Amino acid sequence: MADRPIILGIVGDSAAGKTTLTRGIAQVLGEHDVTTICTDDYHRYDRQQRKEMGISALHPDCNYVDIIEQHLGLLRQGQPILKPIYNHTTGGFDAPEYIQPKKFVIVEGLLGYSSKVARDAYDVKVYLAPPEDLRTKWKIKRDTRKRGYTEADVLAALAAREPDSEAFIRPQRKWADVVITFYPPTTPEDASNDLLLNVNLVLRPTIPHPDFTDILDTDLGKAIRLGLERDMGKPVDVLAIDGHATPDQVQQLERILCSDVPYLGQFCSLEGNQEVGKIVGTTGETLQSYPLALTQLLITYHMLKAMNATGKVQVAA
């Protein structure tokens, strides 16, 4: 088992930011060492069949959950899989793809934690929970620009899928080690900036997190905060990072991560390293979000710690 890959789960509703988070983590780990799997590929029915049957892609009965379980088991053993491919453009299926797992496997999608067998395959489990109004804006932007839908189409689909989101997607939050909530600032002067986001990171005690208590004694003002709260009825630590955090404030948090996992040192400081926290603006310009970058580094930290726990040699810089 020492040679098995480390498996990260990233679950969230449609357009919750899964692909953006996945891309940044793969950049940090090195894309040559990362295999990415999307559980959307395991849909049981194509788009036309779903329409005729009146079932949404969010419903477990519309997905081969048993094959997801089987493939996660094989990947965890370091074995290859023949993965189906769902084509979001055509709404149909393409030829399956032969996948050989690399050092790290990132599994992102809608229903990754829908069964205990699947949940037990992950080393680290993440759930993305943006506010619904923000997710709606992201989904409209993505589906109108990349998938050929009108805004009315997107809003109608969201309304139709809401019961399944409530019943099957959001309950998976309780299984996550880290719950990530990006949210816009509330100040009027920032209201028009869609790319300026804060983040709350719910850190559950299901895995050992970095010791962030030192930031309580530093002069970070209100830009980076650590507090004790309750999530789904249970006590959790919450790390909050403001979109207006300065490079000096960010570096204090970076040092905690990078001192514990030296490999991350090459990504500290984040200032000027736009591969991490990368966001593409509406006119194509590349911007950097410190909250996103620190979130990507934190999840990478957990993957590297999990790798060390298996006895594997840490990934080379």
C-alpha positions, -999 to 999 in steps of 0.1 A, spaced: 0 0 0 30 23 3 31 28 -34 -6 37 -38 -16 71 -50 -30 98 -27 -66 105 -35 -82 139 -30 -120 143 -33 -135 177 -43 -173 177 -42 -198 205 -48 -228 215 -68 -226 225 -105 -204 255 -110 -193 256 -74 -156 261 -84 -144 225 -84 -124 228 -116 -107 260 -107 -96 246 -73 -85 213 -90 -64 232 -116 -45 252 -90 -37 221 -68 -24 202 -99 -2 231 -107 14 230 -72 18 193 -72 31 192 -108 6 182 -135 29 153 -145 22 137 -111 -16 143 -110 -44 123 -125 -78 141 -126 -111 122 -126 -145 138 -130 -174 118 -116 -198 135 -140 -184 110 -165 -203 83 -147 -238 95 -157 -261 66 -165 -282 84 -190 -274 110 -217 -291 144 -218 -320 134 -240 -327 103 -219 -327 124 -187 -351 148 -203 -375 120 -214 -373 103 -180 -376 135 -159 -345 128 -139 -316 151 -132 -279 144 -133 -277 152 -96 -298 121 -86 -278 91 -76 -301 69 -97 -288 88 -127 -252 78 -121 -233 46 -119 -223 50 -83 -213 14 -80 -188 18 -109 -174 50 -92 -169 29 -61 -152 1 -81 -129 26 -99 -119 44 -67 -110 10 -52 -88 2 -82 -72 36 -83 -64 34 -46 -45 1 -53 -26 18 -81 -45 -1 -108 -57 14 -141 -93 20 -150 -113 24 -182 -131 56 -175 -163 67 -193 -165 102 -208 -196 124 -207 -195 151 -233 -210 183 -218 -212 199 -252 -232 172 -270 -249 157 -239 -238 123 -250 -209 99 -243 -176 97 -260 -153 66 -262 -139 56 -227 -104 66 -217 -77 43 -202 -64 60 -170 -33 50 -152 -31 66 -117 -1 88 -110 12 98 -76 -19 119 -69 -54 115 -80 -80 143 -78 -116 132 -81 -140 160 -85 -177 161 -92 -212 160 -79 -216 127 -60 -182 117 -48 -192 112 -12 -226 96 -19 -217 62 -5 -195 50 24 -175 28 0 -166 58 -21 -158 80 10 -134 55 24 -113 57 -7 -102 93 -2 -72 105 18 -86 141 19 -122 152 14 -131 187 4 -166 202 -1 -172 235 -19 -201 256 -6 -203 290 -21 -235 311 -14 -262 301 -38 -265 335 -54 -228 335 -62 -230 299 -76 -259 310 -98 -238 338 -113 -209 314 -119 -231 289 -136 -247 315 -158 -213 328 -168 -199 293 -175 -229 277 -193 -237 307 -215 -201 311 -226 -189 275 -228 -219 253 -232 -242 274 -255 -271 279 -231 -291 311 -227 -294 327 -192 -331 317 -192 -321 281 -199 -296 281 -170 -321 296 -145 -347 271 -155 -323 242 -151 -312 255 -116 -349 257 -105 -356 222 -118 -325 207 -101 -330 224 -68 -348 195 -51 -320 171 -60 -294 196 -49 -311 199 -15 -316 161 -12 -283 147 -26 -256 173 -31 -255 195 0 -258 167 25 -224 155 14 -209 185 32 -210 166 65 -184 141 52 -157 167 42 -125 173 61 -124 209 48 -155 230 37 -146 259 15 -169 289 11 -158 317 -12 -180 347 -9 -180 383 -21 -171 412 2 -201 432 15 -186 467 12 -203 489 -14 -171 499 -31 -163 462 -39 -197 452 -50 -190 454 -87 -157 434 -85 -168 398 -93 -132 385 -88 -126 399 -53 -136 371 -30 -131 362 7 -129 327 19 -140 308 50 -123 274 55 -141 251 79 -114 228 93 -129 196 108 -109 175 133 -111 145 110 -76 151 97 -47 169 115 -46 205 103 -16 229 105 -12 247 138 -27 281 130 -29 293 166 2 315 161 -18 338 139 -39 347 169 -8 365 183 3 383 151 -7 417 138 -30 405 110 -59 429 119 -91 415 104 -76 402 72 -69 367 84 -88 353 113 -90 320 132 -121 312 153 -141 284 168 -175 279 154 -201 251 149 -208 235 115 -237 211 111 -239 211 149 -203 201 156 -174 223 168 -149 233 141 -121 257 135 -128 283 109 -99 301 91 -111 333 73 -90 350 47 -100 384 33 -96 393 -4 -79 425 7 -52 407 27 -18 422 20 13 403 8 29 407 43 -2 393 60 -4 364 35 33 355 40 27 350 77 2 323 69 24 309 41 52 304 66 31 281 87 24 258 57 58 260 42 78 254 73 59 221 79 60 209 43 93 222 27 82 214 -8 56 242 -6 84 267 -1 89 271 -38 54 286 -39 60 310 -11 59 339 -15 27 339 -36 34 374 -47 44 373 -83 37 335 -86 5 337 -106 3 299 -112 -13 296 -78 -46 314 -71 -50 321 -108 -82 337 -120 -89 348 -156 -108 381 -158 -136 389 -182 -112 405 -207 -87 376 -205 -63 392 -180 -47 369 -154 -54 380 -118 -43 364 -85 -66 358 -56 -47 353 -23 -77 335 -7 -78 310 -36 -41 306 -36 -39 299 2 -68 275 -1 -50 256 -29 -18 255 -8 -37 242 23 -53 214 3 -19 205 -12 -4 206 22 -29 179 33 -21 157 3 16 159 9 11 151 46 -10 121 36 17 109 12 43 111 40 20 91 62 20 63 37 58 61 38 63 74 3 92 98 -5 79 133 -8 74 147 -43 106 163 -57 108 200 -62 
